[in-house]
Amino acid sequence: MNKDLILVLITVLVALIFDFLNGFHDSANSIATVVSTRVLSPKFAVAWAAAFNFLAAFFLGTAVAKTIGKGMIRLDHVDQYVVMAGLFGAIVWDLLTWWWGLPTSSSHALIGGYAGAAMMHAAVHTGAGSMLSVIIPEGWYKTLIFIVVAPVMGMVLGLVFLVAAHWILQNKPPQTVDRWFRKLQLLSAAAYSLGHGGNDAQKTMGIVAGALYTGGLMSKADMLGNCPHRS
């Protein structure tokens, strides 16, 4: 077994460890409501969430994985050590924030670690002046904007849905409301899990694709596809 293949296997293993920790961070978000209201037992709730996370790749596509894999960092500045360093950075941050009880984004930790490792790689090999050249600006604009926009959108939409639900159900008997909401919670948990699978669960796929590319198991043409940001 050659060195490159061993590094690929190690990188994929580290990526799976990151995925496990990401699930450790985020799984409660998908199942908190259905478990706390006893709509489902914890085991059935986890199975429910896992099924819809898996199905998301077939229903929602792999756009997030493509962005992480080829749309944020120029591939000429990526090797196995860059990928592993980025993963380790995200893993350490996930563990620290879990220990401190901080609700943070594993996605942003991963892309930040990936970018930081690539920038340092460029600095070591081609000089500090080349650090920013590894970044594909177009791939970062939306991500950085939505770090700010997403919480505000969540707050506004949550308020709108709460007011709408109160207005629609204000004259309904409590027993009817409870029966409806117990069923609707299955739908909301499934929808949340689909969204998670179509977004967060894909970021590690992009990193694994980067590892396969640097290990020579995936061509640059396969990685770039129709992406306009060719280096």
Secondary structure as a PSIPRED ss2 file (coil, helix, strand):
# PSIPRED VFORMAT (PSIPRED V4.0)

   1 M C   1.000  0.000  0.000
   2 N C   1.000  0.000  0.000
   3 K H   0.000  1.000  0.000
   4 D H   0.000  1.000  0.000
   5 L H   0.000  1.000  0.000
   6 I H   0.000  1.000  0.000
   7 L H   0.000  1.000  0.000
   8 V H   0.000  1.000  0.000
   9 L H   0.000  1.000  0.000
  10 I H   0.000  1.000  0.000
  11 T H   0.000  1.000  0.000
  12 V H   0.000  1.000  0.000
  13 L H   0.000  1.000  0.000
  14 V H   0.000  1.000  0.000
  15 A H   0.000  1.000  0.000
  16 L H   0.000  1.000  0.000
  17 I H   0.000  1.000  0.000
  18 F H   0.000  1.000  0.000
  19 D H   0.000  1.000  0.000
  20 F H   0.000  1.000  0.000
  21 L H   0.000  1.000  0.000
  22 N H   0.000  1.000  0.000
  23 G H   0.000  1.000  0.000
  24 F H   0.000  1.000  0.000
  25 H H   0.000  1.000  0.000
  26 D H   0.000  1.000  0.000
  27 S H   0.000  1.000  0.000
  28 A H   0.000  1.000  0.000
  29 N H   0.000  1.000  0.000
  30 S H   0.000  1.000  0.000
  31 I H   0.000  1.000  0.000
  32 A H   0.000  1.000  0.000
  33 T H   0.000  1.000  0.000
  34 V H   0.000  1.000  0.000
  35 V H   0.000  1.000  0.000
  36 S H   0.000  1.000  0.000
  37 T C   1.000  0.000  0.000
  38 R C   1.000  0.000  0.000
  39 V C   1.000  0.000  0.000
  40 L C   1.000  0.000  0.000
  41 S C   1.000  0.000  0.000
  42 P H   0.000  1.000  0.000
  43 K H   0.000  1.000  0.000
  44 F H   0.000  1.000  0.000
  45 A H   0.000  1.000  0.000
  46 V H   0.000  1.000  0.000
  47 A H   0.000  1.000  0.000
  48 W H   0.000  1.000  0.000
  49 A H   0.000  1.000  0.000
  50 A H   0.000  1.000  0.000
  51 A H   0.000  1.000  0.000
  52 F H   0.000  1.000  0.000
  53 N H   0.000  1.000  0.000
  54 F H   0.000  1.000  0.000
  55 L H   0.000  1.000  0.000
  56 A H   0.000  1.000  0.000
  57 A H   0.000  1.000  0.000
  58 F H   0.000  1.000  0.000
  59 F H   0.000  1.000  0.000
  60 L C   1.000  0.000  0.000
  61 G C   1.000  0.000  0.000
  62 T C   1.000  0.000  0.000
  63 A H   0.000  1.000  0.000
  64 V H   0.000  1.000  0.000
  65 A H   0.000  1.000  0.000
  66 K H   0.000  1.000  0.000
  67 T H   0.000  1.000  0.000
  68 I H   0.000  1.000  0.000
  69 G H   0.000  1.000  0.000
  70 K H   0.000  1.000  0.000
  71 G C   1.000  0.000  0.000
  72 M C   1.000  0.000  0.000
  73 I E   0.000  0.000  1.000
  74 R C   1.000  0.000  0.000
  75 L H   0.000  1.000  0.000
  76 D H   0.000  1.000  0.000
  77 H H   0.000  1.000  0.000
  78 V C   1.000  0.000  0.000
  79 D C   1.000  0.000  0.000
  80 Q H   0.000  1.000  0.000
  81 Y H   0.000  1.000  0.000
  82 V H   0.000  1.000  0.000
  83 V H   0.000  1.000  0.000
  84 M H   0.000  1.000  0.000
  85 A H   0.000  1.000  0.000
  86 G H   0.000  1.000  0.000
  87 L H   0.000  1.000  0.000
  88 F H   0.000  1.000  0.000
  89 G H   0.000  1.000  0.000
  90 A H   0.000  1.000  0.000
  91 I H   0.000  1.000  0.000
  92 V H   0.000  1.000  0.000
  93 W H   0.000  1.000  0.000
  94 D H   0.000  1.000  0.000
  95 L H   0.000  1.000  0.000
  96 L H   0.000  1.000  0.000
  97 T H   0.000  1.000  0.000
  98 W H   0.000  1.000  0.000
  99 W H   0.000  1.000  0.000
 100 W H   0.000  1.000  0.000
 101 G C   1.000  0.000  0.000
 102 L C   1.000  0.000  0.000
 103 P C   1.000  0.000  0.000
 104 T C   1.000  0.000  0.000
 105 S C   1.000  0.000  0.000
 106 S H   0.000  1.000  0.000
 107 S H   0.000  1.000  0.000
 108 H H   0.000  1.000  0.000
 109 A H   0.000  1.000  0.000
 110 L H   0.000  1.000  0.000
 111 I H   0.000  1.000  0.000
 112 G H   0.000  1.000  0.000
 113 G H   0.000  1.000  0.000
 114 Y H   0.000  1.000  0.000
 115 A H   0.000  1.000  0.000
 116 G H   0.000  1.000  0.000
 117 A H   0.000  1.000  0.000
 118 A H   0.000  1.000  0.000
 119 M H   0.000  1.000  0.000
 120 M H   0.000  1.000  0.000
 121 H H   0.000  1.000  0.000
 122 A H   0.000  1.000  0.000
 123 A H   0.000  1.000  0.000
 124 V H   0.000  1.000  0.000
 125 H H   0.000  1.000  0.000
 126 T H   0.000  1.000  0.000
 127 G C   1.000  0.000  0.000
 128 A H   0.000  1.000  0.000
 129 G H   0.000  1.000  0.000
 130 S H   0.000  1.000  0.000
 131 M H   0.000  1.000  0.000
 132 L H   0.000  1.000  0.000
 133 S H   0.000  1.000  0.000
 134 V H   0.000  1.000  0.000
 135 I E   0.000  0.000  1.000
 136 I C   1.000  0.000  0.000
 137 P H   0.000  1.000  0.000
 138 E H   0.000  1.000  0.000
 139 G H   0.000  1.000  0.000
 140 W H   0.000  1.000  0.000
 141 Y H   0.000  1.000  0.000
 142 K H   0.000  1.000  0.000
 143 T H   0.000  1.000  0.000
 144 L H   0.000  1.000  0.000
 145 I H   0.000  1.000  0.000
 146 F H   0.000  1.000  0.000
 147 I H   0.000  1.000  0.000
 148 V H   0.000  1.000  0.000
 149 V H   0.000  1.000  0.000
 150 A H   0.000  1.000  0.000
 151 P H   0.000  1.000  0.000
 152 V H   0.000  1.000  0.000
 153 M H   0.000  1.000  0.000
 154 G H   0.000  1.000  0.000
 155 M H   0.000  1.000  0.000
 156 V H   0.000  1.000  0.000
 157 L H   0.000  1.000  0.000
 158 G H   0.000  1.000  0.000
 159 L H   0.000  1.000  0.000
 160 V H   0.000  1.000  0.000
 161 F H   0.000  1.000  0.000
 162 L H   0.000  1.000  0.000
 163 V H   0.000  1.000  0.000
 164 A H   0.000  1.000  0.000
 165 A H   0.000  1.000  0.000
 166 H H   0.000  1.000  0.000
 167 W H   0.000  1.000  0.000
 168 I H   0.000  1.000  0.000
 169 L H   0.000  1.000  0.000
 170 Q C   1.000  0.000  0.000
 171 N C   1.000  0.000  0.000
 172 K C   1.000  0.000  0.000
 173 P C   1.000  0.000  0.000
 174 P H   0.000  1.000  0.000
 175 Q H   0.000  1.000  0.000
 176 T H   0.000  1.000  0.000
 177 V H   0.000  1.000  0.000
 178 D H   0.000  1.000  0.000
 179 R H   0.000  1.000  0.000
 180 W H   0.000  1.000  0.000
 181 F H   0.000  1.000  0.000
 182 R H   0.000  1.000  0.000
 183 K H   0.000  1.000  0.000
 184 L H   0.000  1.000  0.000
 185 Q H   0.000  1.000  0.000
 186 L H   0.000  1.000  0.000
 187 L H   0.000  1.000  0.000
 188 S H   0.000  1.000  0.000
 189 A H   0.000  1.000  0.000
 190 A H   0.000  1.000  0.000
 191 A H   0.000  1.000  0.000
 192 Y H   0.000  1.000  0.000
 193 S H   0.000  1.000  0.000
 194 L H   0.000  1.000  0.000
 195 G H   0.000  1.000  0.000
 196 H H   0.000  1.000  0.000
 197 G H   0.000  1.000  0.000
 198 G H   0.000  1.000  0.000
 199 N C   1.000  0.000  0.000
 200 D H   0.000  1.000  0.000
 201 A H   0.000  1.000  0.000
 202 Q H   0.000  1.000  0.000
 203 K H   0.000  1.000  0.000
 204 T H   0.000  1.000  0.000
 205 M H   0.000  1.000  0.000
 206 G H   0.000  1.000  0.000
 207 I H   0.000  1.000  0.000
 208 V H   0.000  1.000  0.000
 209 A H   0.000  1.000  0.000
 210 G H   0.000  1.000  0.000
 211 A H   0.000  1.000  0.000
 212 L H   0.000  1.000  0.000
 213 Y H   0.000  1.000  0.000
 214 T H   0.000  1.000  0.000
 215 G C   1.000  0.000  0.000
 216 G C   1.000  0.000  0.000
 217 L C   1.000  0.000  0.000
 218 M C   1.000  0.000  0.000
 219 S C   1.000  0.000  0.000
 220 K H   0.000  1.000  0.000
 221 A H   0.000  1.000  0.000
 222 D H   0.000  1.000  0.000
 223 M H   0.000  1.000  0.000
 224 L H   0.000  1.000  0.000
 225 G C   1.000  0.000  0.000
 226 N C   1.000  0.000  0.000
 227 C C   1.000  0.000  0.000
 228 P C   1.000  0.000  0.000
 229 H C   1.000  0.000  0.000
 230 R C   1.000  0.000  0.000
 231 S C   1.000  0.000  0.000
